[in-house]
Amino acid sequence: MADPNPAPGGARRAAVIFVFITIVLDMVALGMVVPVLPKLVINFVGGDTARAARIYGLFGTVWALMQFVFAPVLGALSDRFGRRPVILLSNFGLGLDYILMALSPTLSWLFAGRVISGITAASVPTASAYISDVTPPEKRAAAFGLLGAAFGIGFVLGPALGGILGVINPRLPFWVAAGFSLVNAMYGLFVLPESLPVERRAKFQWQRANPVGSLKLLRSHPELFGLAGSNFLSYVAHEVLPSTFVLYASYRYNWDERAVGLTLAAVGVCSGTVQVGLVGAIVTRLGERGALLGGLIFGIAGFAGFGLAPTGILFCLAIPLISLWGVSGPAAQGLMTRRVSPSEQGQLQGANGSLRGISGLIGPALFTLTFASFIGPRQSWHLPGAPFLLASVLLAMALILAWRVTRPKVSPQATK
């Protein structure tokens, strides 16, 4: 078994690599079920697509709700008992959950599996806390960028692999996803060291672990609260892609499944390239504040390009811009981790997870209703790109907020 105390040097680098692989496999596994889960729901309701759509929407809402509720719980548990047991138990739980969904004989069992998936997948904030533990403050933004790249890789590989396997059998992706999670958990059982020493752990308290209580931490520091608000606006803006992109591309550009899939893959590849290759260099050159503000400016331009592009080619030309938006997230994470103590890193990441959960609850409805409103037959102003323009406005608000709360403070002596 691994040493319970954090290991220096190469061992810590190996641990970071393991956490990276953990996130990749988790995202691949989650992405693999995306192409086949709707089809299973349709099969369970006898081919009634309209009913299946409503049920599938409920699945997504409940999954986001579980993230909102349990991300701070797991974060607080990791502050009390260490990151290692939470990460490993989540990996084992996710693997067993995929087996449950693969064997589900009824829609109720499949729904229960989705609920459990939302709980076990809430360990991602704990992985971020692990990175905070083992990485010096000045290098955290680059490390968070590596985690962002893991999300991008999973976003590219997961749906593609799930689609291929789903053609063979719609339940096969669940079995393969279970294998990925369980193998990863077994690997981590022997190589993953603990990152949080016993003397730096905090007592578990329900008032800190519940979603509302965890968010109180974000109000403990004015800059932390402002950065959290900027992050939340960014999280909501991000929901425009999974909620409306397929509908938008099909409606405006008449793209088929192949074109949509290739474009999503291009977004994932570009985003991963930025996260792996550019975040560290940009933060070193501009600092975390400069990287945060610059990334948001690129995001504003990228979403505006998506919404205004009259052709598919022009839409694709905005992909590099939206990919550079990815610099802002790791920079914001790095700034936030400097404003809490080592024993509160798990709670901080849990609070961020709750913000993501809230954005997942409100974002899809916000953007799909906006899209429907601006393409409706009674709408005098036909604007199918309205959801992306709304996302651009949200990022502009995030930029203003981030700029205000991160301004260098001027001492009274300097004003005399």
C-alpha positions as CSV (number, residue, x, y, z in Angstrom):
1,M,0.0,0.0,0.0
2,A,1.0,3.6,-0.5
3,D,2.5,5.7,2.2
4,P,-0.3,7.6,4.0
5,N,1.9,10.7,4.0
6,P,2.4,12.9,0.9
7,A,5.4,11.8,-1.2
8,P,7.8,14.4,-2.5
9,G,9.3,14.9,-6.0
10,G,8.8,12.1,-8.5
11,A,6.2,10.3,-6.3
12,R,4.0,13.4,-6.3
13,R,4.4,13.8,-10.1
14,A,3.3,10.2,-10.4
15,A,0.3,10.9,-8.2
16,V,-0.7,13.9,-10.3
17,I,-0.4,11.7,-13.4
18,F,-2.7,9.2,-11.7
19,V,-5.3,11.8,-10.9
20,F,-5.0,13.0,-14.5
21,I,-5.7,9.4,-15.7
22,T,-8.5,9.1,-13.2
23,I,-10.3,12.2,-14.7
24,V,-9.7,11.0,-18.2
25,L,-11.1,7.6,-17.5
26,D,-14.0,9.0,-15.6
27,M,-14.9,11.4,-18.4
28,V,-14.4,8.7,-21.1
29,A,-16.8,6.4,-19.1
30,L,-19.3,9.2,-18.6
31,G,-19.1,10.1,-22.3
32,M,-19.4,6.5,-23.5
33,V,-23.0,6.3,-22.1
34,V,-24.1,9.5,-23.8
35,P,-24.9,8.1,-27.2
36,V,-26.7,5.0,-25.9
37,L,-28.5,6.1,-22.8
38,P,-31.3,7.9,-24.7
39,K,-31.8,4.8,-26.8
40,L,-32.2,2.6,-23.8
41,V,-34.8,5.0,-22.4
42,I,-36.7,4.9,-25.7
43,N,-36.6,1.1,-25.6
44,F,-38.0,1.1,-22.0
45,V,-40.9,3.3,-22.9
46,G,-41.9,1.3,-26.0
47,G,-40.5,3.7,-28.6
48,D,-42.4,6.8,-27.5
49,T,-39.8,9.4,-28.3
50,A,-41.7,12.4,-26.8
51,R,-42.1,10.6,-23.5
52,A,-38.5,9.4,-23.6
53,A,-37.3,13.0,-24.2
54,R,-39.1,14.1,-21.0
55,I,-37.7,11.2,-19.0
56,Y,-34.2,11.8,-20.3
57,G,-34.4,15.5,-19.3
58,L,-35.4,14.3,-15.8
59,F,-32.3,12.1,-15.8
60,G,-30.1,15.0,-16.6
61,T,-31.7,17.3,-14.0
62,V,-31.4,14.6,-11.3
63,W,-27.7,14.0,-12.2
64,A,-26.9,17.7,-11.9
65,L,-28.8,17.8,-8.6
66,M,-26.7,14.9,-7.2
67,Q,-23.6,16.8,-8.2
68,F,-24.9,19.9,-6.4
69,V,-25.7,18.0,-3.2
70,F,-22.8,15.6,-2.9
71,A,-19.8,17.5,-4.3
72,P,-19.5,19.5,-1.0
73,V,-20.1,16.3,1.1
74,L,-17.3,14.5,-0.6
75,G,-15.1,17.5,-0.5
76,A,-15.6,17.9,3.3
77,L,-15.1,14.1,3.8
78,S,-11.8,14.4,2.0
79,D,-10.8,17.3,4.3
80,R,-11.5,15.0,7.2
81,F,-10.3,11.6,6.1
82,G,-7.9,12.4,3.2
83,R,-8.2,12.6,-0.6
84,R,-7.1,9.0,-1.3
85,P,-10.1,7.1,0.3
86,V,-12.7,9.4,-1.3
87,I,-11.1,9.1,-4.8
88,L,-10.8,5.3,-4.6
89,L,-14.2,4.7,-3.2
90,S,-15.7,6.9,-5.8
91,N,-13.9,5.0,-8.6
92,F,-15.1,1.6,-7.2
93,G,-18.6,3.0,-6.8
94,L,-18.7,4.3,-10.3
95,G,-17.6,1.0,-11.7
96,L,-20.2,-0.9,-9.8
97,D,-22.8,1.6,-10.8
98,Y,-22.1,1.1,-14.5
99,I,-22.6,-2.7,-14.0
100,L,-26.0,-1.9,-12.4
101,M,-27.0,0.2,-15.4
102,A,-25.8,-2.5,-17.8
103,L,-28.0,-5.0,-16.1
104,S,-31.0,-2.7,-15.5
105,P,-34.2,-4.7,-16.2
106,T,-36.5,-1.7,-15.9
107,L,-36.5,2.1,-16.3
108,S,-36.5,2.5,-12.5
109,W,-33.3,0.6,-12.1
110,L,-31.7,2.7,-14.9
111,F,-32.9,5.8,-13.1
112,A,-31.4,4.6,-9.8
113,G,-28.1,4.0,-11.6
114,R,-28.1,7.5,-13.0
115,V,-28.7,8.9,-9.5
116,I,-25.7,6.9,-8.1
117,S,-23.6,8.0,-11.1
118,G,-24.3,11.7,-10.1
119,I,-23.1,11.0,-6.6
120,T,-19.9,9.0,-7.4
121,A,-18.9,11.4,-10.2
122,A,-19.0,14.2,-7.7
123,S,-15.5,13.1,-6.7
124,V,-13.9,15.4,-9.3
125,P,-13.7,18.3,-6.8
126,T,-11.7,16.0,-4.5
127,A,-9.3,15.3,-7.4
128,S,-8.9,19.1,-7.7
129,A,-8.2,19.4,-4.0
130,Y,-5.5,16.7,-4.4
131,I,-3.8,18.8,-7.0
132,S,-4.0,21.8,-4.6
133,D,-2.3,19.7,-1.9
134,V,0.7,18.5,-4.0
135,T,1.3,21.6,-6.2
136,P,2.9,24.9,-5.2
137,P,0.5,27.9,-5.5
138,E,2.4,29.4,-8.4
139,K,2.1,26.1,-10.4
140,R,-1.5,25.3,-9.6
141,A,-3.0,27.0,-12.7
142,A,-1.0,24.8,-15.0
143,A,-1.9,21.7,-13.0
144,F,-5.6,22.6,-13.2
145,G,-5.1,23.1,-16.9
146,L,-3.9,19.5,-17.0
147,L,-7.2,18.5,-15.4
148,G,-9.0,20.5,-18.0
149,A,-7.2,18.6,-20.7
150,A,-8.4,15.4,-19.1
151,F,-12.0,16.6,-19.5
152,G,-11.3,17.5,-23.1
153,I,-9.8,14.1,-23.9
154,G,-12.7,12.3,-22.3
155,F,-15.1,14.6,-24.2
156,V,-13.5,13.5,-27.5
157,L,-13.0,9.8,-26.8
158,G,-16.0,8.9,-24.7
159,P,-18.9,9.6,-27.1
160,A,-17.0,8.3,-30.1
161,L,-16.1,5.0,-28.3
162,G,-19.6,4.7,-26.9
163,G,-21.2,5.2,-30.4
164,I,-19.0,2.4,-31.9
165,L,-19.7,0.0,-29.1
166,G,-23.4,0.9,-29.0
167,V,-23.8,-0.3,-32.5
168,I,-22.8,-3.8,-31.3
169,N,-25.0,-3.7,-28.2
170,P,-26.5,-0.7,-26.5
171,R,-25.5,-2.1,-23.1
172,L,-21.9,-2.8,-24.1
173,P,-20.6,0.8,-23.4
174,F,-21.8,0.4,-19.8
175,W,-19.7,-2.8,-19.3
176,V,-16.6,-1.2,-20.9
177,A,-17.1,1.9,-18.7
178,A,-17.3,-0.3,-15.6
179,G,-14.1,-2.0,-16.6
180,F,-12.3,1.3,-17.0
181,S,-13.4,2.6,-13.6
182,L,-12.6,-0.6,-11.7
183,V,-9.2,-1.1,-13.3
184,N,-8.4,2.5,-12.5
185,A,-9.5,2.0,-8.9
186,M,-7.4,-1.1,-8.5
187,Y,-4.4,0.7,-10.0
188,G,-4.8,3.6,-7.6
189,L,-5.2,1.3,-4.6
190,F,-1.5,0.4,-4.9
191,V,0.1,3.6,-6.4
192,L,-1.9,6.6,-5.1
193,P,-0.3,8.2,-2.0
194,E,-2.3,10.4,0.4
195,S,-1.8,14.1,-0.2
196,L,-3.3,15.6,3.0
197,P,-1.3,15.0,6.2
198,V,-3.2,14.2,9.3
199,E,-2.2,17.4,11.1
200,R,-3.8,19.5,8.2
201,R,-7.1,17.8,8.3
202,A,-10.3,19.4,9.4
203,K,-13.2,18.1,11.5
204,F,-16.2,17.0,9.5
205,Q,-19.1,19.3,10.1
206,W,-22.5,19.0,8.4
207,Q,-22.9,22.8,8.3
208,R,-19.8,22.9,6.0
209,A,-20.7,19.7,4.1
210,N,-24.2,20.6,2.9
211,P,-24.4,22.7,-0.3
212,V,-25.6,25.9,1.4
213,G,-23.0,25.6,4.1
214,S,-20.2,24.9,1.7
215,L,-21.0,28.0,-0.3
216,K,-20.5,30.1,2.9
217,L,-16.8,29.5,2.5
218,L,-16.9,31.5,-0.7
219,R,-18.2,34.5,1.2
220,S,-15.3,34.4,3.7
221,H,-13.1,36.6,1.5
222,P,-14.4,39.4,-0.9
223,E,-12.1,38.3,-3.7
224,L,-13.0,34.7,-3.3
225,F,-16.7,35.5,-3.5
226,G,-16.2,37.6,-6.6
227,L,-14.1,34.9,-8.3
228,A,-16.8,32.4,-7.4
229,G,-19.4,34.6,-9.0
230,S,-17.3,35.0,-12.1
231,N,-16.8,31.2,-12.2
232,F,-20.5,30.6,-11.8
233,L,-21.3,32.8,-14.8
234,S,-18.8,30.9,-16.8
235,Y,-20.2,27.6,-15.8
236,V,-23.7,28.7,-16.9
237,A,-22.3,30.0,-20.2
238,H,-20.6,26.6,-20.8
239,E,-24.0,24.9,-20.6
240,V,-24.9,26.4,-24.0
241,L,-22.8,23.9,-25.8
242,P,-24.2,20.6,-24.5
243,S,-27.8,21.9,-24.4
244,T,-28.2,23.6,-27.8
245,F,-25.3,22.9,-30.1
246,V,-26.8,19.8,-31.8
247,L,-30.1,21.6,-32.3
248,Y,-28.5,24.8,-33.5
249,A,-26.1,23.1,-36.0
250,S,-28.9,21.0,-37.4
251,Y,-31.3,23.9,-37.7
252,R,-29.0,26.6,-39.0
253,Y,-26.4,24.6,-41.0
254,N,-28.3,21.4,-41.8
255,W,-25.5,19.3,-40.4
256,D,-25.9,15.6,-40.0
257,E,-24.6,13.4,-37.1
258,R,-21.2,13.0,-38.8
259,A,-20.7,16.7,-39.1
260,V,-21.8,17.3,-35.5
261,G,-19.5,14.6,-34.2
262,L,-16.5,15.8,-36.1
263,T,-17.1,19.4,-34.9
264,L,-17.4,18.3,-31.3
265,A,-14.2,16.3,-31.7
266,A,-12.5,19.4,-33.1
267,V,-13.6,21.4,-30.0
268,G,-12.3,18.7,-27.7
269,V,-8.9,18.5,-29.5
270,C,-8.4,22.3,-29.6
271,S,-9.4,22.6,-25.9
272,G,-7.1,19.8,-24.8
273,T,-4.2,21.4,-26.8
274,V,-4.7,24.7,-25.0
275,Q,-5.0,23.1,-21.6
276,V,-1.9,20.9,-21.9
277,G,0.3,23.2,-24.0
278,L,-0.6,26.8,-23.3
279,V,-2.0,27.3,-19.8
280,G,1.3,27.0,-18.0
281,A,3.1,29.3,-20.5
282,I,0.3,31.9,-20.6
283,V,0.1,32.0,-16.8
284,T,3.9,32.4,-16.5
285,R,3.8,35.2,-19.1
286,L,0.7,37.1,-18.0
287,G,0.2,35.9,-14.4
288,E,-3.0,34.3,-13.1
289,R,-5.0,37.5,-13.3
290,G,-3.9,38.3,-16.9
291,A,-4.7,34.7,-18.0
292,L,-8.1,34.8,-16.3
293,L,-9.1,38.1,-18.0
294,G,-7.6,37.2,-21.4
295,G,-9.3,33.8,-21.4
296,L,-12.7,35.4,-20.7
297,I,-12.1,37.9,-23.6
298,F,-11.4,35.0,-26.0
299,G,-14.6,33.2,-24.7
300,I,-16.7,36.3,-25.3
301,A,-15.4,36.5,-28.9
302,G,-15.8,32.8,-29.5
303,F,-19.4,32.6,-28.4
304,A,-20.2,35.8,-30.4
305,G,-18.6,34.1,-33.4
306,F,-20.7,31.0,-32.9
307,G,-23.9,33.0,-32.6
308,L,-23.3,35.3,-35.6
309,A,-21.7,32.8,-38.0
310,P,-24.0,32.5,-41.1
311,T,-22.2,29.4,-42.4
312,G,-20.7,26.3,-40.8
313,I,-17.2,27.2,-42.0
314,L,-17.3,30.5,-40.1
315,F,-18.7,28.7,-37.1
316,C,-15.6,26.4,-37.2
317,L,-13.3,29.4,-37.4
318,A,-14.5,30.5,-33.9
319,I,-13.4,27.2,-32.4
320,P,-9.8,28.3,-31.6
321,L,-11.2,31.4,-29.9
322,I,-13.5,29.4,-27.6
323,S,-10.7,27.0,-26.9
324,L,-8.5,29.8,-25.6
325,W,-11.3,30.6,-23.1
326,G,-10.1,27.4,-21.4
327,V,-7.2,29.4,-20.0
328,S,-9.5,31.3,-17.6
329,G,-10.7,28.4,-15.6
330,P,-7.4,27.1,-14.3
331,A,-6.2,30.6,-13.6
332,A,-9.4,31.3,-11.6
333,Q,-8.9,28.0,-9.7
334,G,-5.3,29.0,-8.9
335,L,-6.3,32.4,-7.6
336,M,-9.1,30.8,-5.4
337,T,-6.9,28.2,-3.8
338,R,-4.6,31.0,-2.5
339,R,-7.4,32.4,-0.5
340,V,-8.2,29.4,1.7
341,S,-6.2,27.3,4.1
342,P,-4.8,23.8,3.3
343,S,-7.5,22.2,5.4
344,E,-10.2,24.0,3.4
345,Q,-9.1,23.0,-0.1
346,G,-11.6,20.1,-0.3
347,Q,-14.4,22.3,0.9
348,L,-13.5,24.9,-1.7
349,Q,-13.5,22.4,-4.5
350,G,-16.8,21.0,-3.2
351,A,-18.3,24.5,-3.3
352,N,-17.1,24.9,-6.9
353,G,-18.7,21.5,-7.6
354,S,-22.0,22.8,-6.2
355,L,-21.8,25.9,-8.4
356,R,-21.4,23.6,-11.4
357,G,-24.4,21.6,-10.2
358,I,-26.5,24.7,-10.0
359,S,-25.4,25.8,-13.5
360,G,-26.4,22.3,-14.7
361,L,-29.8,22.8,-13.3
362,I,-30.6,26.2,-14.8
363,G,-28.4,26.4,-17.9
364,P,-30.0,23.8,-20.2
365,A,-33.5,25.3,-19.7
366,L,-32.2,28.8,-20.1
367,F,-30.5,28.2,-23.4
368,T,-33.0,25.8,-25.0
369,L,-35.9,28.2,-24.2
370,T,-33.9,31.1,-25.6
371,F,-33.3,29.1,-28.8
372,A,-36.9,28.1,-29.1
373,S,-38.1,31.7,-28.5
374,F,-35.9,33.2,-31.3
375,I,-36.8,30.7,-34.0
376,G,-40.5,30.5,-33.2
377,P,-43.0,31.3,-36.0
378,R,-44.3,34.3,-34.2
379,Q,-40.9,35.8,-33.5
380,S,-40.4,38.9,-35.6
381,W,-36.6,38.9,-35.0
382,H,-35.3,35.5,-36.2
383,L,-32.0,34.9,-34.4
384,P,-31.1,31.2,-34.0
385,G,-27.7,32.2,-32.6
386,A,-29.3,33.9,-29.6
387,P,-28.2,31.3,-27.0
388,F,-24.6,31.8,-27.9
389,L,-24.9,35.5,-27.9
390,L,-26.5,35.2,-24.4
391,A,-23.5,33.1,-23.3
392,S,-21.2,35.8,-24.6
393,V,-23.0,38.4,-22.5
394,L,-22.7,36.1,-19.4
395,L,-18.9,35.9,-20.0
396,A,-18.8,39.7,-20.4
397,M,-20.4,40.0,-17.0
398,A,-17.9,37.4,-15.6
399,L,-15.0,39.5,-17.1
400,I,-16.2,42.7,-15.4
401,L,-16.6,40.9,-12.1
402,A,-13.2,39.2,-12.3
403,W,-11.5,42.5,-13.3
404,R,-13.0,44.3,-10.3
405,V,-12.2,41.8,-7.6
406,T,-8.7,41.0,-8.7
407,R,-7.5,44.7,-9.1
408,P,-4.3,45.3,-7.3
409,K,-5.0,47.1,-4.0
410,V,-3.5,50.5,-3.7
411,S,-2.2,51.2,-0.2
412,P,-3.2,54.5,1.5
413,Q,0.5,55.7,1.5
414,A,0.6,55.3,-2.3
415,T,-2.3,57.7,-2.7
416,K,-0.7,60.5,-0.8
